[in-house]
Amino acid sequence: MTSTMTEAKRLDPRNLIRPPYRTCPKCSHGNFGVFIISGARYTRRCRDCWHTAEFPLPKLRKKIIYLDQFVISNLMKLKNPATPGHTRVVSDRFWQELHDLLFQLRHLQLICCPDSGSHEEESLTSPFNADLKKMYESLSGGISFNRFDGIKSQQIGELALAWPEGREPKFDFDPRSVLSRDPNDWNERFYIVMGDNPFMLATNLRQVRADLHANIGRLFRDVWGAEKRTFAYWYELERAGYQGYLGQAVVKSRRERLEAILAYRPGVEIPLQNLEKVLPSFAEGLAASLEHIFRFPRDGTERSLEDADRLEKDFGKANRIADAPFVKLQSLMYAAIAMRAAGGQKEPPNEGTTTDVDTVAHLLPYCDAMFMD
């Protein structure tokens, strides 16, 4: 019988102190290096005497640039000879120049290229998920846009707060309000990223994308292409319809949750894809949040159930949700697609169109630029 012994590797804290080195003000050795970079300051520490001091850094205002998945994909192919399309991308100087420029600007603290849920979802369905993830996280530095549902809630919540106060909503398009951390902080030497979301299954994502593509294809052929309407007509129709979509989503998720609960049997493991149905959906959570906003004003008082119910009904009748920026933007884009169908375009949009529309609608107001295909 044999046994294998492994020696634990020990981290020498001095290895975390990096150049450029200066003369230590305490021991006069030339090993006073950079230890931590955080926010708008950095810390130096001596590798010999351990003397530590903090120093300020200039404040930054980085440009927020969103890189669509096709950019991430091509940059990944550029560096990965095993991927189909590598030769094509390498032969096009544009991608190497773009790669070098983006990383140069990132290291110069001039830009931030946050990743998003769209990157995560589109990468997860690829056999090169790990390589794609590495590419978009190396450009984002671990800074991510909030989930689109969170951005929806933020914008609709402001509409609900403004309604009983009798004022117009004030939307905050400061990117810091929708990012995981301040993009204007100096790039840290280390950042931590998470693995794949266990609730996000590639098979489910592919099915959702296929269903959405089939639906938009049907609309393109049978509705938009058949009815000769104006751009304004389709735009207003799309805007007006989102509130109804949310109502239907609430009913659907409540039904699915009841079915999942009734199907449960002791000792039987619940499939991961069904486990998510047991939890309240985004639409249900939003409905509960709106009820709370109308019942409990920000001044700390409490409205009666009758008054809160009246406010909520009036809010619904006025269809104020149609004024959310993300609703307006996605309605504009779908109206434009409808006009293409009416103008005689035969081929419906490709499978990635709904993801692109969703991404632009939620993130455009917070970006200085978006690089889309």
QUIHU-V323573 format. One record per helix or strand of 2 or more residues. SS is the DSSP state (H for helix, E for strand). FROM is the first residue (numbers start at 1). LEN is the number of residues. Records with the same first field share a line. If there is no record, write none. Layout:
SS = FROM-LEN, FROM-LEN
This chain:
H = 13-4, 69-11, 86-6, 93-15, 117-8, 129-12, 148-18, 175-3, 202-23, 231-33, 272-7, 282-14, 305-13, 320-4, 325-18, 353-14
E = 18-5, 32-7, 41-6, 52-5, 63-5, 111-2, 144-2, 369-3
